[in-house]
Amino acid sequence: MNAAVIDQEELELFREMVLRALEREVEPHYEQWEKDEITPRELWRTLGEAGLLCVDAPEAHGGCGVPFEYSVMLVTEMARLGYGALATNVMVHSDIVAPYIAHIGNDEQKYRWLPGMVSGDVVGAIAMTEPGAGSDLAALRTTAVLDGDEYVINGSKTFITNGQHADMVIVAAKTDPAAGAKGVSLFLVDTTLPGYSKGRNLEKIGQHSGDTSELFFENMRVPKSALLGEEGKGFMYLMKELPRERLVIGAIGVGAARGSLDMTIQYADERTLFGQKLKELQNTRFRIAEMETDYRINKAFIDQCIAEYSRGELDAASASMAKYTATEMQCRVADGCLQLFGGYGYTTEYPISRAFIDARVQRIYGGTSEVMKEVIARSVLGR
């Protein structure tokens, strides 16, 4: 983490560069990617060339070494512009997988994987969720058995973001099945090795262009050097790194809500109803006032949590609060904005419909809202 004082002028210049790159490389193609239900693999190299991947990775490993605020701003802007699926894919790559390697990996692992992740030559994914184990990570059934100088991995994963394009996957597996959470270890899995296979790209109600897959491991042999950190400490590592993931998901929620509000405010100024502009009707004015207030309260809390994370002070409960409140707000705002569009909001011709369906999964991945409330309750009330 970089706790340096943020130069707001430089951050704004970076934002302008990000917006230019997205306008040039994403905007002309995004609708087609949504129809195709996948983004092209080459997009990752394009994003890497534009300097939009793993920006806060250390300079020694190919990154820019800029503060965390740059990375979170990047995916927030993607969400604000309506690229919800892309924001999720990049968030997993840059704000989950790369930090795991940077914080836990040894020098060999960092030099092997991080430069490629920065350039887009390596797409990263993290495989925790299984068909029978979602939020309950202690119930994982995927195993990794040490056999000489190799681990043999068997099992399956599902709902894995970036699974179709992934070149490297952080896999959570049981090295000691009898030890519960204490038996979980993490592995940096090279997807070119025998025994690895990917299933279909899952069809979803939203984030259509998002790469979300099933993964399978059948007697897959990985070298001992693929172990990330120490054996049996995987669950501890997951708990340590989850706050960043949950915070960034919350930030994406705030960005998406801003985008929904902006397009609705513009529509209310253009649409005429009962001889008046939509924005002149009291119901519209009150709903916009409510949603704008909801957005600003959540943005203020997210900004506070971002500052705490940068100082190394963000605790698990606060990160859970950030994800819970911001994603719930995102869904409320998307629903309220769609309602103001009326029938047009229910057509795919208007982007508010995509904002509505893309928002729903935010309350699920990274820990459901119900799990977030339990984490928060434990911090306040104890077990």
Backbone hydrogen bonds in HBPLUS format (Angstrom, degrees):
<---DONOR---> <-ACCEPTOR-->    atom                        ^
c    i                          cat <-CA-CA->   ^        H-A-AA   ^      H-
h    n   atom  resd res      DA  || num        DHA   H-A  angle D-A-AA Bond
n    s   type  num  typ     dist DA aas  dist angle  dist       angle   num
A0011-LEU N   A0007-ASP O   2.94 MM   4  6.23 157.8  1.99 154.3 161.6     1
A0012-GLU N   A0008-GLN O   2.92 MM   4  6.06 151.5  2.00 142.0 149.1     2
A0013-LEU N   A0009-GLU O   3.01 MM   4  6.28 149.8  2.10 142.4 150.6     3
A0014-PHE N   A0010-GLU O   2.93 MM   4  6.22 151.4  2.01 146.0 153.8     4
A0015-ARG N   A0011-LEU O   2.92 MM   4  6.22 153.1  1.99 143.8 151.4     5
A0016-GLU N   A0012-GLU O   2.99 MM   4  6.27 156.9  2.04 147.6 152.8     6
A0017-MET N   A0013-LEU O   3.05 MM   4  6.33 150.7  2.14 141.8 149.8     7
A0018-VAL N   A0014-PHE O   2.87 MM   4  6.17 156.7  1.92 153.3 159.9     8
A0019-LEU N   A0015-ARG O   2.90 MM   4  6.19 163.2  1.93 154.8 158.6     9
A0020-ARG N   A0016-GLU O   3.03 MM   4  6.23 154.9  2.09 144.1 150.6    10
A0021-ALA N   A0017-MET O   3.01 MM   4  6.23 160.4  2.05 149.1 154.4    11
A0022-LEU N   A0018-VAL O   2.90 MM   4  6.15 161.5  1.94 155.6 160.7    12
A0023-GLU N   A0019-LEU O   2.92 MM   4  6.02 155.6  1.98 144.3 151.2    13
A0024-ARG N   A0020-ARG O   3.03 MM   4  6.18 148.8  2.12 143.7 151.8    14
A0025-GLU N   A0021-ALA O   2.77 MM   4  5.82 167.8  1.79 156.1 159.9    15
A0026-VAL N   A0022-LEU O   2.92 MM   4  4.95 149.9  2.01 127.3 134.7    16
A0027-GLU N   A0022-LEU O   2.97 MM   5  6.28 163.4  2.00 162.0 166.1    17
A0029-HIS N   A0026-VAL O   2.94 MM   3  5.53 147.5  2.05 121.2 131.0    18
A0030-TYR N   A0026-VAL O   2.96 MM   4  5.70 135.4  2.16 161.7 171.4    19
A0032-GLN N   A0029-HIS O   3.05 MM   3  5.49 118.8  2.44 108.4 122.8    20
A0033-TRP N   A0029-HIS O   3.01 MM   4  6.32 156.2  2.07 154.8 162.5    21
A0034-GLU N   A0030-TYR O   2.92 MM   4  6.20 152.9  1.99 151.5 158.7    22
A0035-LYS N   A0031-GLU O   3.12 MM   4  6.45 149.6  2.21 141.5 149.3    23
A0036-ASP N   A0032-GLN O   2.79 MM   4  6.07 151.9  1.87 148.8 157.7    24
A0037-GLU N   A0033-TRP O   2.82 MM   4  5.87 122.3  2.16 137.8 152.6    25
A0038-ILE N   A0033-TRP O   3.33 MM   5  5.65 149.9  2.42 147.7 152.7    26
A0043-LEU N   A0040-PRO O   3.04 MM   3  5.58 153.4  2.12 112.6 120.3    27
A0044-TRP N   A0041-ARG O   3.16 MM   3  5.99 147.5  2.27 121.1 126.2    28
A0045-ARG N   A0042-GLU O   3.09 MM   3  5.39 122.2  2.44 103.6 116.9    29
A0046-THR N   A0042-GLU O   3.06 MM   4  6.40 154.2  2.13 150.2 158.3    30
A0047-LEU N   A0043-LEU O   2.80 MM   4  6.09 157.8  1.85 155.4 160.7    31
A0048-GLY N   A0044-TRP O   2.94 MM   4  6.12 150.8  2.03 139.7 148.3    32
A0049-GLU N   A0045-ARG O   2.86 MM   4  6.08 159.5  1.91 148.6 153.2    33
A0050-ALA N   A0046-THR O   3.05 MM   4  6.26 141.0  2.21 139.5 150.1    34
A0052-LEU N   A0047-LEU O   2.93 MM   5  5.28 169.7  1.94 157.3 155.3    35
A0051-GLY N   A0048-GLY O   2.99 MM   3  5.08 157.6  2.04 105.0 111.9    36
A0057-ALA N   A0054-CYS O   3.03 MM   3  5.40 163.8  2.06 117.0 119.2    37
A0064-CYS N   A0055-VAL O   3.26 MM   9  5.24 137.4  2.45 115.8 127.5    38
A0065-GLY N   A0057-ALA O   2.85 MM   8  5.20 129.8  2.10 156.9 157.4    39
A0061-HIS N   A0058-PRO O   2.96 MM   3  5.45 151.9  2.04 111.3 120.0    40
A0063-GLY N   A0058-PRO O   3.07 MM   5  5.15 141.9  2.22 142.4 131.6    41
A0062-GLY N   A0059-GLU O   3.08 MM   3  5.06 162.2  2.11 112.9 111.1    42
A0070-TYR N   A0067-PRO O   3.08 MM   3  5.95 153.1  2.15 124.4 129.4    43
A0071-SER N   A0068-PHE O   2.97 MM   3  5.36 118.3  2.36 109.0 123.6    44
A0072-VAL N   A0068-PHE O   3.12 MM   4  6.44 164.8  2.14 163.1 167.3    45
A0073-MET N   A0069-GLU O   3.01 MM   4  5.97 150.5  2.10 137.9 146.2    46
A0074-LEU N   A0070-TYR O   3.15 MM   4  6.28 150.6  2.24 141.6 148.5    47
A0076-THR N   A0072-VAL O   3.08 MM   4  6.15 148.0  2.19 142.3 151.9    48
A0077-GLU N   A0073-MET O   2.93 MM   4  6.12 153.3  2.00 151.9 157.3    49
A0078-MET N   A0074-LEU O   3.21 MM   4  6.53 151.9  2.29 141.3 148.9    50
A0079-ALA N   A0075-VAL O   3.04 MM   4  6.25 156.9  2.09 143.2 148.5    51
A0080-ARG N   A0076-THR O   2.90 MM   4  6.16 155.4  1.96 146.1 153.3    52
A0081-LEU N   A0077-GLU O   3.05 MM   4  6.21 150.7  2.14 147.4 153.7    53
A0083-TYR N   A0078-MET O   2.92 MM   5  5.25 155.3  1.98 160.4 152.3    54
A0082-GLY N   A0079-ALA O   3.00 MM   3  5.14 157.9  2.05 106.2 113.0    55
A0087-ALA N   A0083-TYR O   2.93 MM   4  6.15 160.7  1.97 157.8 163.8    56
A0088-THR N   A0084-GLY O   3.10 MM   4  6.33 154.7  2.16 144.8 150.9    57
A0089-ASN N   A0085-ALA O   2.97 MM   4  6.28 164.3  1.99 153.3 157.1    58
A0090-VAL N   A0086-LEU O   2.90 MM   4  6.06 171.0  1.91 158.8 160.8    59
A0091-MET N   A0087-ALA O   2.86 MM   4  5.87 152.6  1.94 141.5 150.3    60
A0092-VAL N   A0088-THR O   3.04 MM   4  6.26 160.9  2.08 152.6 155.8    61
A0093-HIS N   A0089-ASN O   3.21 MM   4  6.42 163.6  2.24 145.2 149.6    62
A0094-SER N   A0090-VAL O   2.76 MM   4  5.81 176.6  1.76 162.6 163.4    63
A0095-ASP N   A0091-MET O   2.74 MM   4  5.00 146.7  1.85 131.4 142.7    64
A0097-VAL N   A0092-VAL O   2.92 MM   5  6.18 175.7  1.92 172.8 171.7    65
A0098-ALA N   A0093-HIS O   3.24 MM   5  6.40 154.8  2.31 146.0 153.0    66
A0100-TYR N   A0096-ILE O   3.18 MM   4  6.37 153.7  2.25 148.8 156.1    67
A0101-ILE N   A0097-VAL O   3.24 MM   4  6.61 159.8  2.28 155.0 159.5    68
A0102-ALA N   A0098-ALA O   2.87 MM   4  6.11 165.7  1.89 156.2 160.9    69
A0103-HIS N   A0099-PRO O   2.78 MM   4  5.73 155.8  1.83 149.2 154.3    70
A0104-ILE N   A0100-TYR O   2.89 MM   4  5.67 152.1  1.96 143.7 151.3    71
A0105-GLY N   A0101-ILE O   2.85 MM   4  4.57 136.6  2.04 116.2 129.4    72
A0110-LYS N   A0106-ASN O   2.96 MM   4  6.24 161.9  1.99 159.0 164.7    73
A0111-TYR N   A0107-ASP O   2.94 MM   4  6.11 170.1  1.95 158.5 160.2    74
A0112-ARG N   A0108-GLU O   2.97 MM   4  6.04 138.3  2.15 138.7 150.4    75
A0113-TRP N   A0109-GLN O   3.05 MM   4  6.13 165.7  2.07 153.0 154.8    76
A0114-LEU N   A0110-LYS O   3.02 MM   4  5.46 146.9  2.13 138.2 148.5    77
A0117-MET N   A0113-TRP O   3.12 MM   4  6.34 146.0  2.24 149.5 159.9    78
A0117-MET N   A0114-LEU O   3.04 MM   3  4.98 120.3  2.41  96.0 111.7    79
A0118-VAL N   A0114-LEU O   2.96 MM   4  6.22 150.8  2.04 156.2 163.9    80
A0119-SER N   A0115-PRO O   3.07 MM   4  6.33 155.1  2.13 146.1 152.4    81
A0120-GLY N   A0116-GLY O   2.94 MM   4  5.88 128.9  2.21 135.5 148.1    82
A0121-ASP N   A0116-GLY O   2.95 MM   5  4.90 115.9  2.37 145.3 152.0    83
A0122-VAL N   A0116-GLY O   2.96 MM   6  4.80 155.5  2.02 117.2 111.5    84
A0167-ASP N   A0123-VAL O   2.87 MM  44  5.25 161.9  1.90 139.2 143.8    85
A0168-MET N   A0123-VAL O   3.27 MM  45  6.48 155.0  2.33 163.8 160.2    86
A0125-ALA N   A0168-MET O   3.09 MM  43  6.51 139.0  2.27 150.5 159.9    87
A0170-ILE N   A0125-ALA O   2.88 MM  45  6.32 161.5  1.91 148.6 149.6    88
A0127-ALA N   A0170-ILE O   2.68 MM  43  5.92 170.4  1.68 160.5 163.4    89
A0172-ALA N   A0127-ALA O   3.12 MM  45  6.26 169.3  2.13 159.0 155.6    90
A0158-THR N   A0129-THR O   3.00 MM  29  5.81 159.1  2.04 131.4 136.7    91
A0130-GLU N   A0133-ALA O   2.82 MM   3  4.80 171.8  1.82 138.4 141.1    92
A0133-ALA N   A0130-GLU O   3.06 MM   3  4.80 159.7  2.11 102.2 108.7    93
A0137-LEU N   A0135-SER O   3.10 MM   2  5.76 124.6  2.42 107.3  91.9    94
A0139-ALA N   A0136-ASP O   3.05 MM   3  5.69 161.1  2.09 116.3 122.4    95
A0140-LEU N   A0137-LEU O   3.30 MM   3  5.65 153.9  2.37 118.0 116.4    96
A0174-LYS N   A0142-THR O   2.72 MM  32  6.08 169.7  1.73 149.6 151.1    97
A0143-THR N   A0154-ASN O   2.88 MM  11  5.45 154.0  1.95 159.3 162.6    98
A0154-ASN N   A0143-THR O   3.00 MM  11  5.45 153.5  2.07 145.9 153.3    99
A0144-ALA N   A0174-LYS O   2.95 MM  30  5.85 156.1  2.00 138.3 135.2   100
A0145-VAL N   A0152-VAL O   2.99 MM   7  5.09 160.6  2.03 134.5 134.4   101
A0152-VAL N   A0145-VAL O   2.80 MM   7  5.09 158.3  1.85 134.6 140.8   102
A0147-ASP N   A0150-GLU O   2.64 MM   3  5.32 176.0  1.65 172.3 171.6   103
A0150-GLU N   A0147-ASP O   3.19 MM   3  5.32 156.7  2.25 114.5 120.9   104
A0224-LYS N   A0149-ASP O   3.04 MM  75  5.67 141.1  2.20 149.7 141.0   105
A0151-TYR N   A0222-VAL O   2.81 MM  71  5.37 162.6  1.84 161.7 166.6   106
A0222-VAL N   A0151-TYR O   2.93 MM  71  5.37 160.8  1.96 153.1 159.3   107
A0153-ILE N   A0220-MET O   2.75 MM  67  5.01 167.3  1.77 147.2 148.3   108
A0220-MET N   A0153-ILE O   3.04 MM  67  5.01 155.0  2.11 152.8 145.4   109
A0155-GLY N   A0217-PHE O   2.93 MM  62  5.23 149.6  2.02 148.0 144.4   110
A0217-PHE N   A0155-GLY O   2.87 MM  62  5.23 161.5  1.91 165.3 159.6   111
A0157-LYS N   A0215-LEU O   2.86 MM  58  5.05 159.8  1.90 144.2 147.8   112
A0215-LEU N   A0157-LYS O   2.94 MM  58  5.05 163.4  1.96 131.9 136.2   113
A0160-ILE N   A0213-SER O   2.92 MM  53  5.02 169.8  1.93 147.7 145.2   114
A0163-GLY N   A0160-ILE O   3.14 MM   3  5.34 147.7  2.25 131.5 128.8   115
A0213-SER N   A0160-ILE O   2.95 MM  53  5.02 164.1  1.98 124.6 127.3   116
A0162-ASN N   A0211-ASP O   2.65 MM  49  4.89 154.4  1.71 146.2 148.4   117
A0166-ALA N   A0162-ASN O   2.86 MM   4  5.56 127.5  2.14 153.2 168.0   118
A0191-THR N   A0167-ASP O   3.13 MM  24  5.31 169.1  2.14 129.3 132.2   119
A0169-VAL N   A0189-VAL O   2.96 MM  20  5.10 157.2  2.02 139.8 146.3   120
A0189-VAL N   A0169-VAL O   2.84 MM  20  5.10 170.2  1.84 147.8 147.5   121
A0171-VAL N   A0187-PHE O   2.84 MM  16  5.14 156.9  1.89 147.9 153.3   122
A0187-PHE N   A0171-VAL O   2.97 MM  16  5.14 142.4  2.11 134.4 146.2   123
A0173-ALA N   A0185-SER O   2.97 MM  12  5.56 168.4  1.98 162.7 166.6   124
A0185-SER N   A0173-ALA O   2.79 MM  12  5.56 165.6  1.81 167.9 172.2   125
A0175-THR N   A0183-GLY O   2.76 MM   8  5.55 149.0  1.85 170.1 177.4   126
A0176-ASP N   A0183-GLY O   3.26 MM   7  4.36 150.0  2.35 125.8 126.0   127
A0179-ALA N   A0176-ASP O   2.96 MM   3  5.57 168.0  1.98 125.6 129.6   128
A0182-LYS N   A0179-ALA O   3.19 MM   3  5.32 132.1  2.43 139.4 129.4   129
A0183-GLY N   A0180-GLY O   2.99 MM   3  5.46 161.8  2.02 115.0 120.3   130
A0184-VAL N   A0181-ALA O   3.34 MM   3  5.69 163.8  2.37 116.0 115.6   131
A0234-GLY N   A0184-VAL O   2.77 MM  50  4.94 140.5  1.92 145.0 138.4   132
A0228-LEU N   A0186-LEU O   2.84 MM  42  5.31 174.2  1.84 137.6 139.3   133
A0188-LEU N   A0226-ALA O   2.76 MM  38  5.00 164.2  1.79 145.8 149.6   134
A0193-LEU N   A0190-ASP O   3.21 MM   3  5.99 171.1  2.22 123.6 126.3   135
A0218-GLU N   A0195-GLY O   2.85 MM  23  4.83 166.6  1.87 141.5 145.8   136
A0197-SER N   A0216-PHE O   3.01 MM  19  5.18 150.2  2.10 149.8 150.4   137
A0216-PHE N   A0197-SER O   2.77 MM  19  5.18 161.0  1.80 164.0 160.5   138
A0199-GLY N   A0214-GLU O   2.73 MM  15  4.81 170.5  1.74 133.5 137.0   139
A0202-LEU N   A0212-THR O   2.72 MM  10  5.64 149.7  1.81 166.0 176.4   140
A0210-GLY N   A0207-GLN O   2.94 MM   3  5.36 156.3  2.00 114.7 122.2   141
A0226-ALA N   A0223-PRO O   2.86 MM   3  5.54 165.7  1.88 121.2 125.4   142
A0227-LEU N   A0224-LYS O   3.11 MM   3  5.79 168.8  2.13 119.3 122.8   143
A0233-LYS N   A0230-GLU O   3.32 MM   3  5.76 161.1  2.36 130.0 129.8   144
A0237-TYR N   A0233-LYS O   2.97 MM   4  6.30 156.0  2.03 153.4 160.7   145
A0238-LEU N   A0234-GLY O   2.88 MM   4  6.15 157.6  1.93 151.4 157.7   146
A0239-MET N   A0235-PHE O   2.99 MM   4  6.24 161.1  2.02 149.8 154.1   147
A0240-LYS N   A0236-MET O   3.01 MM   4  6.22 144.7  2.14 141.9 151.8   148
A0241-GLU N   A0237-TYR O   2.96 MM   4  6.19 149.2  2.05 151.3 158.7   149
A0242-LEU N   A0238-LEU O   2.91 MM   4  5.87 139.8  2.07 150.4 159.7   150
A0246-ARG N   A0242-LEU O   2.89 MM   4  6.11 169.3  1.90 169.4 171.4   151
A0247-LEU N   A0243-PRO O   2.90 MM   4  5.97 155.8  1.95 147.6 154.6   152
A0248-VAL N   A0244-ARG O   2.93 MM   4  6.11 166.4  1.95 157.0 159.8   153
A0249-ILE N   A0245-GLU O   3.02 MM   4  6.27 156.2  2.07 148.9 155.7   154
A0250-GLY N   A0246-ARG O   3.04 MM   4  6.24 155.3  2.11 142.4 148.9   155
A0251-ALA N   A0247-LEU O   2.88 MM   4  6.23 151.2  1.96 147.7 156.4   156
A0252-ILE N   A0248-VAL O   2.85 MM   4  6.11 153.1  1.92 150.0 156.8   157
A0253-GLY N   A0249-ILE O   3.00 MM   4  6.31 148.1  2.11 142.1 151.0   158
A0254-VAL N   A0250-GLY O   3.02 MM   4  6.41 148.6  2.12 146.2 154.3   159
A0255-GLY N   A0251-ALA O   2.93 MM   4  6.24 160.4  1.97 150.7 155.8   160
A0256-ALA N   A0252-ILE O   2.87 MM   4  6.06 162.9  1.90 152.6 157.0   161
A0257-ALA N   A0253-GLY O   3.00 MM   4  6.14 154.5  2.06 142.9 149.9   162
A0258-ARG N   A0254-VAL O   3.03 MM   4  6.31 153.6  2.11 146.7 153.5   163
A0259-GLY N   A0255-GLY O   3.11 MM   4  6.44 155.6  2.17 147.0 153.2   164
A0260-SER N   A0256-ALA O   2.96 MM   4  6.29 154.7  2.02 149.2 156.0   165
A0261-LEU N   A0257-ALA O   2.93 MM   4  6.16 164.2  1.95 153.7 157.6   166
A0262-ASP N   A0258-ARG O   2.91 MM   4  6.09 162.0  1.95 150.9 156.1   167
A0263-MET N   A0259-GLY O   3.15 MM   4  6.34 168.4  2.16 151.2 153.0   168
A0264-THR N   A0260-SER O   3.10 MM   4  6.21 147.5  2.21 142.3 151.6   169
A0265-ILE N   A0261-LEU O   2.85 MM   4  6.02 159.9  1.89 157.7 162.1   170
A0266-GLN N   A0262-ASP O   3.14 MM   4  6.33 158.8  2.18 146.8 152.3   171
A0267-TYR N   A0263-MET O   3.02 MM   4  6.16 154.7  2.09 136.5 143.7   172
A0268-ALA N   A0264-THR O   2.83 MM   4  6.03 156.6  1.88 149.3 155.5   173
A0269-ASP N   A0265-ILE O   3.22 MM   4  6.40 132.6  2.45 135.5 146.4   174
A0269-ASP N   A0266-GLN O   3.16 MM   3  5.22 135.0  2.37  96.4 108.7   175
A0270-GLU N   A0266-GLN O   3.21 MM   4  6.49 128.7  2.49 138.1 151.4   176
A0270-GLU N   A0267-TYR O   3.02 MM   3  5.09 136.4  2.21  98.6 111.2   177
A0271-ARG N   A0267-TYR O   2.85 MM   4  5.87 159.6  1.89 165.1 168.4   178
A0279-LYS N   A0268-ALA O   2.92 MM  11  4.72 136.7  2.11 140.9 128.5   179
A0278-LEU N   A0271-ARG O   2.77 MM   7  5.56 157.0  1.82 156.0 154.8   180
A0273-LEU N   A0276-GLN O   2.63 MM   3  5.33 164.1  1.65 164.4 165.8   181
A0276-GLN N   A0273-LEU O   3.01 MM   3  5.33 161.1  2.05 112.5 118.7   182
A0280-GLU N   A0277-LYS O   2.89 MM   3  5.41 159.1  1.94 117.3 124.2   183
A0281-LEU N   A0278-LEU O   3.26 MM   3  5.65 161.7  2.30 110.6 115.8   184
A0285-ARG N   A0281-LEU O   3.05 MM   4  6.35 164.6  2.08 156.9 161.6   185
A0286-PHE N   A0282-GLN O   2.85 MM   4  6.04 163.8  1.88 158.7 162.2   186
A0287-ARG N   A0283-ASN O   2.93 MM   4  6.07 161.6  1.96 149.2 154.7   187
A0288-ILE N   A0284-THR O   2.91 MM   4  6.06 167.7  1.93 155.5 158.9   188
A0289-ALA N   A0285-ARG O   2.97 MM   4  6.06 154.3  2.04 139.9 147.7   189
A0290-GLU N   A0286-PHE O   2.91 MM   4  6.13 156.7  1.97 147.8 153.6   190
A0291-MET N   A0287-ARG O   2.92 MM   4  6.14 167.5  1.94 153.6 156.7   191
A0292-GLU N   A0288-ILE O   2.84 MM   4  5.88 161.8  1.87 151.7 157.0   192
A0293-THR N   A0289-ALA O   3.10 MM   4  6.15 157.0  2.16 140.7 146.9   193
A0294-ASP N   A0290-GLU O   2.94 MM   4  6.17 158.7  1.99 146.9 153.3   194
A0295-TYR N   A0291-MET O   2.86 MM   4  6.05 160.3  1.90 148.8 153.9   195
A0296-ARG N   A0292-GLU O   2.94 MM   4  6.16 166.2  1.96 150.1 153.4   196
A0297-ILE N   A0293-THR O   3.01 MM   4  6.18 162.8  2.04 155.1 159.0   197
A0298-ASN N   A0294-ASP O   3.23 MM   4  6.39 165.3  2.25 146.8 150.7   198
A0299-LYS N   A0295-TYR O   2.81 MM   4  6.04 157.2  1.86 154.8 162.4   199
A0300-ALA N   A0296-ARG O   2.99 MM   4  6.09 158.6  2.04 145.1 150.0   200
A0301-PHE N   A0297-ILE O   3.21 MM   4  6.52 153.7  2.29 143.6 150.2   201
A0302-ILE N   A0298-ASN O   2.88 MM   4  6.13 162.0  1.92 153.6 158.8   202
A0303-ASP N   A0299-LYS O   2.84 MM   4  6.02 163.6  1.86 153.8 158.1   203
A0304-GLN N   A0300-ALA O   3.04 MM   4  6.22 150.8  2.13 139.1 147.1   204
A0305-CYS N   A0301-PHE O   2.93 MM   4  6.24 156.2  1.99 149.4 155.6   205
A0306-ILE N   A0302-ILE O   2.85 MM   4  6.12 151.0  1.94 151.6 160.0   206
A0307-ALA N   A0303-ASP O   3.08 MM   4  6.32 159.7  2.12 146.6 151.1   207
A0308-GLU N   A0304-GLN O   3.00 MM   4  6.29 153.1  2.07 144.8 152.7   208
A0309-TYR N   A0305-CYS O   2.83 MM   4  6.04 157.0  1.88 148.9 154.8   209
A0310-SER N   A0306-ILE O   3.01 MM   4  6.23 161.4  2.04 149.5 154.2   210
A0311-ARG N   A0307-ALA O   3.15 MM   4  6.39 136.5  2.34 138.1 149.2   211
A0311-ARG N   A0308-GLU O   3.15 MM   3  5.12 128.8  2.42  93.7 107.2   212
A0313-GLU N   A0308-GLU O   2.73 MM   5  4.90 164.1  1.76 154.7 149.0   213
A0312-GLY N   A0309-TYR O   2.89 MM   3  4.92 156.2  1.95 105.1 112.7   214
A0319-ALA N   A0315-ASP O   3.08 MM   4  6.36 160.1  2.12 154.6 160.5   215
A0320-SER N   A0316-ALA O   2.94 MM   4  6.14 151.1  2.03 145.0 153.2   216
A0321-MET N   A0317-ALA O   2.86 MM   4  6.17 151.0  1.94 147.0 155.5   217
A0322-ALA N   A0318-SER O   2.88 MM   4  6.15 154.3  1.95 146.3 153.3   218
A0323-LYS N   A0319-ALA O   3.02 MM   4  6.32 164.0  2.04 150.2 153.0   219
A0324-TYR N   A0320-SER O   2.88 MM   4  5.96 168.8  1.89 151.5 155.3   220
A0325-THR N   A0321-MET O   2.88 MM   4  5.89 169.7  1.89 154.6 156.6   221
A0326-ALA N   A0322-ALA O   3.10 MM   4  5.88 158.5  2.15 141.0 147.8   222
A0327-THR N   A0323-LYS O   3.08 MM   4  5.89 162.0  2.11 144.6 149.8   223
A0328-GLU N   A0324-TYR O   3.14 MM   4  6.14 156.2  2.20 145.0 151.9   224
A0329-MET N   A0325-THR O   3.00 MM   4  6.07 154.5  2.07 139.4 146.9   225
A0330-GLN N   A0326-ALA O   2.87 MM   4  6.07 153.0  1.95 140.7 148.5   226
A0331-CYS N   A0327-THR O   3.13 MM   4  6.35 156.9  2.19 143.9 148.1   227
A0332-ARG N   A0328-GLU O   3.04 MM   4  6.34 155.7  2.10 146.8 153.8   228
A0333-VAL N   A0329-MET O   2.86 MM   4  6.05 167.4  1.88 162.7 165.2   229
A0334-ALA N   A0330-GLN O   2.93 MM   4  6.08 164.1  1.96 148.4 153.3   230
A0335-ASP N   A0331-CYS O   3.01 MM   4  6.07 157.8  2.06 143.6 149.5   231
A0336-GLY N   A0332-ARG O   2.87 MM   4  6.08 164.8  1.90 150.4 155.1   232
A0337-CYS N   A0333-VAL O   2.83 MM   4  5.92 161.2  1.86 154.7 159.5   233
A0338-LEU N   A0334-ALA O   3.01 MM   4  6.08 162.4  2.04 142.4 147.7   234
A0339-GLN N   A0335-ASP O   3.06 MM   4  6.27 156.2  2.12 147.8 154.0   235
A0340-LEU N   A0336-GLY O   3.31 MM   4  6.60 145.1  2.44 138.7 146.7   236
A0340-LEU N   A0337-CYS O   3.05 MM   3  5.22 123.2  2.38 100.0 114.1   237
A0341-PHE N   A0337-CYS O   3.24 MM   4  6.64 134.9  2.46 143.9 156.1   238
A0341-PHE N   A0338-LEU O   3.02 MM   3  5.15 134.2  2.24  99.9 113.0   239
A0342-GLY N   A0339-GLN O   3.06 MM   3  5.19 147.8  2.17  99.8 109.8   240
A0345-GLY N   A0342-GLY O   2.97 MM   3  5.48 136.3  2.17 110.4 121.8   241
A0346-TYR N   A0343-GLY O   3.03 MM   3  5.39 150.7  2.12 107.3 116.1   242
A0347-THR N   A0344-TYR O   3.10 MM   3  5.39 165.5  2.12 112.1 115.4   243
A0350-TYR N   A0347-THR O   3.35 MM   3  6.08 158.6  2.40 115.6 119.0   244
A0353-SER N   A0350-TYR O   3.09 MM   3  6.11 160.4  2.13 131.5 134.5   245
A0354-ARG N   A0351-PRO O   3.03 MM   3  5.31 124.0  2.35 103.8 117.2   246
A0355-ALA N   A0351-PRO O   3.07 MM   4  6.45 156.6  2.13 152.1 159.3   247
A0356-PHE N   A0352-ILE O   3.02 MM   4  6.19 145.7  2.14 141.0 149.3   248
A0357-ILE N   A0353-SER O   3.16 MM   4  6.49 163.6  2.19 148.5 151.0   249
A0358-ASP N   A0354-ARG O   2.82 MM   4  5.81 156.6  1.88 151.1 158.3   250
A0359-ALA N   A0355-ALA O   3.21 MM   4  6.03 138.6  2.39 131.0 139.6   251
A0362-GLN N   A0359-ALA O   3.00 MM   3  5.62 148.5  2.10 119.7 129.0   252
A0363-ARG N   A0360-ARG O   3.38 MM   3  6.13 159.5  2.43 116.4 120.2   253
A0364-ILE N   A0361-VAL O   2.83 MM   3  5.11 159.9  1.87 116.1 120.5   254
A0365-TYR N   A0361-VAL O   3.09 MM   4  6.33 153.8  2.16 169.9 177.2   255
A0369-SER N   A0363-ARG O   3.07 MM   6  5.51 134.4  2.29 157.8 149.0   256
A0371-VAL N   A0368-THR O   3.08 MM   3  5.16 118.0  2.48  97.5 112.1   257
A0372-MET N   A0368-THR O   2.90 MM   4  6.25 158.3  1.95 153.5 160.3   258
A0373-LYS N   A0369-SER O   2.97 MM   4  6.23 154.3  2.04 145.3 151.2   259
A0374-GLU N   A0370-GLU O   3.15 MM   4  6.42 146.3  2.27 138.5 147.3   260
A0375-VAL N   A0371-VAL O   2.96 MM   4  6.29 158.7  2.01 154.5 159.7   261
A0376-ILE N   A0372-MET O   2.95 MM   4  6.19 163.6  1.97 152.8 157.4   262
A0377-ALA N   A0373-LYS O   2.84 MM   4  5.96 160.2  1.88 144.4 150.3   263
A0378-ARG N   A0374-GLU O   2.94 MM   4  6.13 155.7  2.00 148.6 154.2   264
A0379-SER N   A0375-VAL O   3.22 MM   4  6.47 148.7  2.32 142.9 150.6   265
A0379-SER N   A0376-ILE O   3.11 MM   3  5.24 121.3  2.47  97.3 111.7   266
A0380-VAL N   A0376-ILE O   3.14 MM   4  6.46 137.1  2.34 143.2 155.2   267
A0380-VAL N   A0377-ALA O   3.13 MM   3  5.10 128.7  2.41  93.8 107.4   268
A0381-LEU N   A0377-ALA O   2.63 MM   4  5.61 171.1  1.63 161.6 164.9   269
A0382-GLY N   A0378-ARG O   2.83 MM   4  4.33 137.5  2.01 112.5 122.1   270
